[in-house]
Amino acid sequence: MVDEPWTSLAHGVACPLDAPRPPTTEYWDYVGALSVSSLYLSRNQTYRGHCQLIFDPRHATRIDQLSAAEWQAMASDLWRVQAAIVGVVRPDHINVESLGNVQPHLHWHLVPRYRHDPRWGAPIWLTSLADMVDTPLAEAERATLIRELRAALDA
Ligand SMILES: [Zn+2]
């Protein structure tokens, strides 16, 4: 990706992560809404339970663009979501990442990590997106995982 489209996206021009978003895309399925963010289950489940948590109220690219109150609410959402994911998929570890190198709208990847996963001991992102292992779940398994995540969030 050349820089000009990124700069435009960072300024919020036609930002695909601004709310409202479609509940289902080629990248995710909607799981639930929190106080200032929404949770989506990534289509690629190479890391079982991999979710994205996206800031909802407006376009923002970085944490420092939030008010202190927005950040406190966002941090609380992150805490709730991580607890729910860990409770459902019982990983060996979890990575929480705010990158924005492709989509510069404030969002976090919550990536459960497993001792048997393809990149244990290292970040998952060292290759281009196109080179990453893509592991879709069967629809029934996917629906079960979404249901379990929703129940954990509501608990
Ligand atoms: Zn945006």
Residues whose N, C-alpha, C, O or C-beta is under 5 A from the ligand:
A	BS01	ZN	C15 L17 D18 H59 A60 H105
